Structure formats: structure tokens, C-alpha cells
């Protein structure tokens, strides 16, 4: 576990959310209510609302510093 945590701290992990487009696992079949439910449960819809309000989910330290440097005084 320690090795895993050490590896994760040295990287910038990216996460992929897998969304099932239909319950029958058929190609070219899309069930909108099912997809929307999965997006809501995964928190994707709330993250989009926050971003639309003008707040990015994450800023790297340097980007934050450059954006708000005038407030430093």
C-alpha cells in the first residue's frame, strides 16, 4: 500500500468514468434516462454546474498564482 501511495503522489492521475449507454449492452443503443442517472450519481452533473458558474474544478498552483497575483498586494 505504501508503494502505491508513493507512486500516486509522484504522478498526476487521470480518471475515466465508464458510462453504460444501455442496459442490454447492445451496440448503437442509447438510453438517455439511464445515462443521465449514472452521470448524476458519479457527480459529473454537479461538476458541470460548478464549472458553468465560473469556478474551475482544479487550478495548478502556478495558474492560480498567475491569475490572482494582483491580490497579493
N, C-alpha and C positions, 0 to 999 in steps of 0.2 A: 504494500500500500504506500509506503514511504517513497519508493522509486516512482510509482505512478504519479503521486502528488508532485514530486520534484520535476518530472517530465512535463507535467501540465503547467507548472509555474514558469517553465522556460519557453513555452510556446504561446501562440495566440489561437486557441481553439476556435473553430467554427462549427456550428451545429446545423444540421439539416433536419428539417421536420418532414416526416413522411406522412402524406395525407392520402387516404384511400378514396378514390373517386366514386366507387360504388361498392355495395355490399356483396355483390356476386362475383367480384374480381373479373369482370368482363372488359375486353378492350373497347375503347371508344364509347364507354358508357359513363355518364356523369350525373350524380345525384346531388344537386345543389344543397338541399337541406342537410344532408349528411356531411358534406364538405364544410359548410358553414359551422355546424356543430363542432367539428373537430378543430377548426380554426379558433373558435371561441374558447374551447377547453384548453387549448395549447397557449392561450394568452396572446395570440397573434393579432386579433382584432383590437384588443386594448392597446397594444404597442403601436398599431397604426393610428389610433385615435390620439395618442400622445404625440406622435410624430407630426400629425396634421395640425396639432395645436402649436407647433413650432419648437418642440423640445426633442432633440435627437436622443436616442436611447443611450448612446455612448459617445464620448469625445476622448480622444487620446490627449494625454497631458499637454503635449506641445500645441495641439489645435486649440485646446481650452485656453492656454496661456496667450496665444496669439489673438484669440477672439476677445478676451476680457482684459488685455494688458492695460488699457486706458483706465480701468477701475483701480489699478494698483496704487495710483496716487502720484 
